[in-house]
Amino acid sequence: MNSLLLAVIVFAAYLIAYHTYGKYLANKIFKLDPNRVTPAHELRDDIDYMPAKKEVLFGHHFTSIAGLGPIVGPAIAVIWGWLPAALWVALGPIFLGGVHDFSALVASMRNKGVSIGELTANLVNSRTRYLFLLIIFFELWIVIAIFALIMGILFAKYPQSVFPVWMEIPIAIWAGYSIYKKGSNLNTVSIIAVVLMYATVVIGAYWPLKLPGLFGLTAIETWLVILLIYAFFASTLPVWTLLQPRDYINAHELIIAMALLFLGTIIAHPKIVAPATNLHAAGAPPIWPFLFVIIACGAISGFHSLVSSGTSSKQIDKEPDALFVGYGGMLMEGSLSVLVIVATTAAIGLRYVTKGGQILTGYAAWHAHYSSWQAAKGLSAKLGAVITGSANLMHSFGIPHVIGMTIMAVFLVSFAGTTLDTATRIQRYVIGEFFTDLGIPALANRWIATFLAVFTAFLLAFAQKGGKGALILWPLFGTVNQLLAGLALLVATVYLARLKKPIWFAALPMIFMIFMTGWAMILNIEKFARTHNTLLLTIGVIVFLLEIWMIIEAVIALGKYLSSPAAEEEEMA
């Protein structure tokens, strides 16, 4: 199949879905009201609660939910063939991920911007609040430690990305100051910022910066410490100083990179060289249910509900903006995954250099990279296929490979950094809500809560040599994340039932996600037991039992709401 045809079909489906299904949810189900006061105005503090133009908030939301998830997942899942990956990435964002993100955003927005975990106290009971907050803390604990490590690894592997990524900070601070304090035109500032950003990319391509290890630490460990310190300060700053402008710039960076990839797809229109299906790939786990765990952010991800109800709901200016930010953001992320599938199943066949220096093309190129699960496993292998394929697409219209690879490296590190910032800020909210509920407001202070978020991630990271402690728990992350998506949809279903609104559009995806990822969790627990991995077995069983407990509590509440009069939304706040 031609890669251009595949991309056009999926993009057209997204566009149609936004203007039909998305608007149906916005206008008929949630009935978004432009005159209703949002938490960004009602609770404005210019630190966390602050209204943002929908284009700016879209940039923050999109770059926060994107990270490396929509890239890494499809890059490994295509080992089962391009067709299963393409189908899940096409249908998932429309009927599952978009509904998940949008529902979490609206429910939080209409309840003073509280997190999805805190919202369960009002919808179900206080017990489920603590269960959900514990599961969320566990997920974010891993995310902060692992993304700091990933950024360190990427800085070491692609030193040409160091200068551009760090220059984003002063550029973003200047942009935020110009827009919010000087009243400068948003479009003018954006153009200047993006030009400066891409100028640093060219400089970085020919001026790579390598950080030596310091104080007895390796280079990666040194980066990890620097990044965690940075995350502490970045996540405590007012949103207008760094978070909003940097994410807005990053969104432009991503859209430009996606446009370059799509242009390359149009010009090169490479034939897909990967098989349509490869269901018995050597060493790979069964496609059912693991396809739906491995391709997470590109179709649906529990982490998105944390962003929707964590930072984005506190910055919505007018309720109708939630459609563009929540549902539209998920469709844009799906578009990125489509281009990743094109890069790893078609463009990789244009030119692939093996470790031995041999240049391969066509199916031989794809097979060399995806000959087995082990061959395609690991961060370098996953990202290597994406960067190689992407650079090939850009090279088709004249961008040198070195520039193309730098653009992709900067893009990857930038989005890992955005996820790190946002996850740290959300973890601060979670810790703050938890200690506030316990009646210990001193520990809910934003400085103390942020310190706890960063310090616990530091302890996890350095629980193993090389700062790789989070990798110990990483095998659990995928299933925990996707089960969290199912639980967030369950909360959305309960929310709609309480308001006597149709629940099918949230309930059906919820059942699917809980079944598929619960199945995957059981298979993982069996594996941990078989391999005598006591730590992962214990944690996996505990998390699974907590989630079963929460499901039971939520189903009981759902039954109660389905048989009782509708509740007013204001009563839930």
Sequence and secondary structure as in RCSB ss.txt:
>XXXX:A:sequence
MNSLLLAVIVFAAYLIAYHTYGKYLANKIFKLDPNRVTPAHELRDDIDYMPAKKEVLFGHHFTSIAGLGPIVGPA
IAVIWGWLPAALWVALGPIFLGGVHDFSALVASMRNKGVSIGELTANLVNSRTRYLFLLIIFFELWIVIAIFALI
MGILFAKYPQSVFPVWMEIPIAIWAGYSIYKKGSNLNTVSIIAVVLMYATVVIGAYWPLKLPGLFGLTAIETWLV
ILLIYAFFASTLPVWTLLQPRDYINAHELIIAMALLFLGTIIAHPKIVAPATNLHAAGAPPIWPFLFVIIACGAI
SGFHSLVSSGTSSKQIDKEPDALFVGYGGMLMEGSLSVLVIVATTAAIGLRYVTKGGQILTGYAAWHAHYSSWQA
AKGLSAKLGAVITGSANLMHSFGIPHVIGMTIMAVFLVSFAGTTLDTATRIQRYVIGEFFTDLGIPALANRWIAT
FLAVFTAFLLAFAQKGGKGALILWPLFGTVNQLLAGLALLVATVYLARLKKPIWFAALPMIFMIFMTGWAMILNI
EKFARTHNTLLLTIGVIVFLLEIWMIIEAVIALGKYLSSPAAEEEEMA
>XXXX:A:secstr
 BHHHHHHHHHHHHHHHIIIIIHHIIIIIS   TTS  HHHHT  SSS   B HHHHHHHHHHHHHTTHHHHHHH
HHGGG HHHHHHHHHHHIIIIIHHHHHHHHHHHHTTTT  HHHHHHHHT HHHHHHHHHHHHHHHHHHHHHHHHH
HHHHHHH GGGHHHHHHHHHHHHHHHHHHHTS   HHHHHHHHHHHHHHHHHHHHHS       TT  HHHHHHH
HHHHHHHHHTTS TTTTHHHHHHHHHHHHHHHHHHHHHHHHHH  B  S S  TT TT   HHHHHHHHS TTT 
 HHHHHHHHHTGGGSBSSTTHHIIIIIHHHHHHHHHHHHHHHHHHTGGGG EE TTS EE HHHHHHHHSSSTTT
T SHHHHHHHHHHHHHHHHHTTT  HHHHHHHHHHHHHHHHHHHHHHHHHHHHHHHHHHHHHTT GGGGSHHHHH
HHHHHHHHHHHTTSGGGTTHHHHHHHHHHHHHHHHHHHHHHHHHHHHHTT   HHHHHHHHHHHHHHHHHHHHHH
HHHHHTT HHHHHHHHHHHHHHHHHHHHHHHHHHHHHTS    GGGG 
